[in-house]
Amino acid sequence: MKIGILTSSRADYGIYLPFLQKIKDDPFFELEIIAFGTHLSKTHGYTLNEIEADKYKCVHTISALISNDDEQSIVTSYGLTILKFADFWDQNKYDLVFCLGDRFEMSAAVQAGIVFGIRFAHFHGGETTLGAIDNIYRHQITLASSLHFTATDVFKEKVINLIGSSKEVYSVGSLSLNDIKDFRPIDKNEFYKKYAIPEKEFILVTFHPETISIKENVHFATEMKKALLSICKETFVIITMPNADTQGSVYREVIQELKKEIPDRFLLIENFGKQNYFSAMYYAKILLGNTSSGILEAASFGKYVVNVGDRQKGRVQSDNILNSDFKEESIISAVNIAMNKGKFEGENVYFKDKAADNIIKIVKIFHENI
């Protein structure tokens, strides 16, 4: 069975990994990676290197992302991605192509495949993020897909309502948590030394723009900065940098200002890679920001999360989430509460055992029936 894996960012590649590791050596599958989006962007860490280090037999690369991130530039990147993938789908055929999430680049690649009759399998459909236009892209991808793997039963029902059928819709849990029971972090001393982290508690921070509230992002970034200036007085701060969303550069510039103003209180990371990122989450006191990782994964590490603003609004939450407005005082207050809570002992609503194995079984049955 010839399958393609569409990966446009460090985030989706990290989620795919448990699945990729299992099918890479399975003789049933002929695997090809299709890397595009920020993987080929030096600004965002050129994470194609991470893919190539995993030594797949075939890695296609498609460059279509322009450097600016204003509205017109995002639309231009979307159009270029469609044009590049029109050529790619014309020349490359697959039994099934996997896509994940809600990025605009992912949507463009999938939309280009519709007229070529490409069969897509979609991870993480049915979710809701009211503070991001990704909500629309996600539903576009769902409507174009033939096979659906959702992270919770709630999202399964949303996909069923969206496509008008329960056929080939499966609730399998979040794929990124597949090996979480066996996860072992990098040795603490080694990890701290590798990134020159002081021997003290730290907060792990990730902020992305709210792409619904375009005009508010300068204000939001300013509130973020003021809050972090206060927080860093008590706790070291590790920040993973924003991705290629509309106005992501607004947050990127403010974060770089923080580092310049107080260099010994902040560590900026362009791309941790999954093992290092999970190790950072494991050793962090709490998480802060508006990233999906805080919603989907942090509960499995026993971490409380301060989720800021509306970007993740609408996603199902475990009991480790403390929601905050995009205001300095609200952020600081929520962080103080989270810091005093200790370890989270509850369940992660996104975890289901053996997600990757179950997906593979479903895919093989799907292939027999097409």
Order of alpha helices (4+ residues) and beta strands (2+ residues): beta-alpha-beta-alpha-beta-alpha-beta-alpha-beta-alpha-beta-alpha-beta-alpha-beta-alpha-beta-alpha-beta-alpha-beta-alpha-beta-beta-alpha-alpha
